[in-house]
Amino acid sequence: MHLSDKPRLLPLYHLTAPCPLPMSVMSSALEEELSIILEGGAVPLPETYDVAPETPRPLRLRHNVCYIVMGVLLNERDEVLMMQEAKPECRGTWYLPAGRLEKRETLMEGLCREVTEETGLTCEAITLLAVEERGTAWIRFVFLARQTGGSLKSELLADSESLQATWWDTVSPLPLRCRDILPHIKLALAYRQLPSHPSVLPQVLSSPHLALRLVLLCFGPEGQLWVLRSAIHSHCLPVILCSTSRASFLNSLRCLLNDPPRSCGILGLHHQGGEGADGVCFNIMAEISSQEPPLVPGEGFSWALVKDEALRGRLEHTVKDNALLPLHS
C-alpha cells in the first residue's frame, strides 16, 4: 500500500462506552434513501466521503482493478451449463462460463458476452449469487442466469474461447479446472428451490471509486432500532471509500468495528463502466453486537432512531433473516 493510500480510519465507536450524543429521530430524507437501497436501487455517491484515502485514485480496468463475471445456468433437469477450456494451461478441463469484464461494459453485459462466447447460448441474469473479493486486485461477481436462446457450442466450433459446452448433472465424472465452482453450483440449486434473498442485480450508475455505503444497525433491548448516520451529510448513510491496495476492501469496514458484526452482506450495488467510471458502490448492511448505540468518536457521526414501523420491519426482516447477498473476502 502506498502511504498516500492509507485511509483515515478511526474506530466509529467503542462498544463498552455509552454514547454521549443525544439520539435523534430519522429524517424523511434518510428514510427515503434507506427505502431505495432496500429495494436494490442505486443512490448517487456524495462528492465527499466519511472515510477515504488522502489521495483517492479513480479505478481503471486492466490498470488497478479486475472484475470477473461468472454465470451459473441451470436447465429444467437441474443440470448446469459447463464449458471446456481451450487455454493451454488447462485445456480439456471444464468450468463455469466466466471471464474478465472489458472496458465500457456493464457487469451484466460482460456476463452475457462471456456465456455466448464460451457456450453458444444467450442468457439473461436472474440475480447475483455471491461476490468474492481480494481487494480491487480481483473481484468476482457470480450470477444465476437463464438461457434465452442460442445452441450449445460443439467441438466443430472450438476456438480460443472454449472447445465446447455441455449440460452437466453434477454427478457424472467430469474433469474440473478447479473445484471452487462447486459451492456456487450448490448455491444456485438451493436458490432455485428457495431464494435466500431478493433478486440483486447491479444498477447502472457511475462510480469512479470502490465504495461501501453502510447500513449499520443497532437493536435496543426494548425493540428500538437505530441506524448510523453520515458524519458529513446528516441526512444520508455513511460512505467509505476503499483503498486501491490488494488488501480486502472489507478491511475498511472491519476497521470501523471493534467486534465482528452479527450479520453482514450486500443489499445492492451500482456500476456503469466507461471512461473514469470503473468503480463499484456496494450497499452493505451489518448489525453490530451491542444493545445500545455506542460512542461515536469524531465529529458528525450520530445515530438515528427508526420510527416508521414499515421501514423498521423491513430492516429487521432483512438482517434477522440474513436475506443478504453473500460477500466473501
Rosetta blueprint (number, residue, H / E / L):
1 M L
2 H L
3 L H
4 S H
5 D H
6 K L
7 P E
8 R L
9 L L
10 L L
11 P L
12 L L
13 Y L
14 H L
15 L L
16 T L
17 A L
18 P L
19 C L
20 P L
21 L L
22 P L
23 M L
24 S E
25 V E
26 M L
27 S L
28 S H
29 A H
30 L H
31 E H
32 E H
33 E H
34 L H
35 S H
36 I H
37 I H
38 L H
39 E L
40 G L
41 G L
42 A L
43 V L
44 P L
45 L L
46 P L
47 E L
48 T L
49 Y L
50 D L
51 V E
52 A L
53 P E
54 E L
55 T L
56 P L
57 R L
58 P L
59 L L
60 R L
61 L E
62 R L
63 H L
64 N L
65 V E
66 C L
67 Y E
68 I E
69 V E
70 M E
71 G E
72 V E
73 L E
74 L E
75 N L
76 E L
77 R L
78 D L
79 E L
80 V E
81 L E
82 M E
83 M E
84 Q E
85 E L
86 A L
87 K L
88 P H
89 E H
90 C H
91 R L
92 G L
93 T L
94 W E
95 Y E
96 L L
97 P L
98 A E
99 G E
100 R E
101 L L
102 E L
103 K L
104 R L
105 E L
106 T L
107 L H
108 M H
109 E H
110 G H
111 L H
112 C H
113 R H
114 E H
115 V H
116 T H
117 E H
118 E H
119 T H
120 G L
121 L E
122 T E
123 C E
124 E E
125 A E
126 I E
127 T E
128 L E
129 L E
130 A E
131 V E
132 E E
133 E E
134 R L
135 G H
136 T H
137 A H
138 W L
139 I E
140 R E
141 F E
142 V E
143 F E
144 L E
145 A E
146 R E
147 Q E
148 T E
149 G E
150 G E
151 S L
152 L L
153 K L
154 S L
155 E H
156 L H
157 L H
158 A L
159 D L
160 S L
161 E L
162 S L
163 L L
164 Q E
165 A E
166 T E
167 W E
168 W E
169 D L
170 T L
171 V L
172 S L
173 P L
174 L L
175 P L
176 L E
177 R L
178 C L
179 R H
180 D H
181 I H
182 L H
183 P H
184 H H
185 I H
186 K H
187 L H
188 A H
189 L H
190 A H
191 Y H
192 R H
193 Q H
194 L L
195 P L
196 S L
197 H L
198 P L
199 S L
200 V L
201 L L
202 P L
203 Q E
204 V L
205 L L
206 S L
207 S L
208 P L
209 H L
210 L L
211 A E
212 L E
213 R E
214 L E
215 V E
216 L E
217 L E
218 C E
219 F E
220 G L
221 P L
222 E L
223 G L
224 Q L
225 L E
226 W E
227 V E
228 L E
229 R E
230 S L
231 A L
232 I L
233 H L
234 S L
235 H L
236 C L
237 L L
238 P L
239 V E
240 I E
241 L E
242 C L
243 S L
244 T L
245 S L
246 R L
247 A L
248 S L
249 F L
250 L L
251 N H
252 S H
253 L H
254 R H
255 C L
256 L L
257 L L
258 N L
259 D L
260 P L
261 P L
262 R L
263 S E
264 C E
265 G E
266 I E
267 L E
268 G E
269 L E
270 H E
271 H L
272 Q L
273 G L
274 G L
275 E L
276 G L
277 A L
278 D L
279 G L
280 V L
281 C E
282 F E
283 N E
284 I E
285 M E
286 A E
287 E E
288 I L
289 S L
290 S L
291 Q L
292 E L
293 P L
294 P L
295 L L
296 V L
297 P L
298 G L
299 E L
300 G L
301 F L
302 S E
303 W E
304 A E
305 L E
306 V L
307 K L
308 D L
309 E H
310 A H
311 L H
312 R H
313 G H
314 R H
315 L H
316 E H
317 H H
318 T H
319 V H
320 K H
321 D L
322 N L
323 A L
324 L L
325 L E
326 P L
327 L E
328 H E
329 S L
